[in-house]
Amino acid sequence: MAITRIDRVVQTAQGQAIAGALVYFLTQPANVETLTPLASVYSDTSGTPGNNPQETDGLGQIGCYLDNTQLYTMVVQAPEILQQVYPDQSLSGGAGTGVTPFAQTPAGTINGTNTVFTLTVAPSTLLILQYNSAVLVEGVGYTTATVNGVFTITLAVAPQAGDVLYAFGLL
């Protein structure tokens, strides 16, 4: 067994974060009516048992660790949305796509004038760019490019001192 971190965000169709949503991880074959069988979820890479279901925080996020050698069915429940079912979810190195998730703070000076930030990895997909507690939309809030082999993010508006940037995606 190899334990890998998984991060997910639950939001409405309008992009608003849903706090308190329940995210279940089921092993396959899964029964989404009875939410069985529940997968083993860990709170760290050492295999410390974690909660299943996971509950989203105020930003609609969950983060936990799973065995990356198997496929999962992920079920999301919240009053704001209909139950969402995501079958055949795979983590890096497992029985599926071979993609690797990443999460990183972009490098660059946050000073109210700088709009250019870089990542130490070149993701195949930048899924979320979080600016403070908001999620930015590519093409509106930021653009990306690879310049001289460096993955570059250019923001539409310069973040102010004290602001926080965070990127999630796939390698």
C-alpha positions, 0 to 999 in steps of 0.5 A: 500500500502506498498512501497519497494525499487527495485534496478536493473542493466542494462548491455550488454551480455558481462557484460558492464554497460549501462548508459542512458537505460530507465527502465519502470514499467508497471502495469498488464495487460501491453501493452509493445508496447504502454508502458501502463499503467505506474505504480506509481514510488516513490523516497522514502518510503514516497511516493514522486513521482518519474520518470517512466521511470527510467534512468540508471546511469553511472554504469547501475543502477537504484533504486526506490520505488514501491508498493509491493502489485502488480505485474509489467512488467518491460521493458528495452530500450537502443540502445545497446540492444534489448528491454527487457521485464520482466513480473510478477515482484514481490517485497517482501511481494507482490503478488509473490515470497516473496523474499526480496531484500537487498543491503549492504556494506560487513564488513571487513578491506580494506587494500590491504591484507585482502580478507575476508568480511562478510554480516550481513544477509545470502542471498539466492542469492548474485546477484551482488558484486560490486568492485569499478565500476566493477562487480565481477563474483562468482567463479572467482572474489570471493567465498562465504560460511557460516562459523559459521552462518556468510555469508562470501565473500572471494575475489580473490584479496585483495582490496586496501585502498580507494576501495569500495565493495557493495553487492546486492542480495535476502534474 
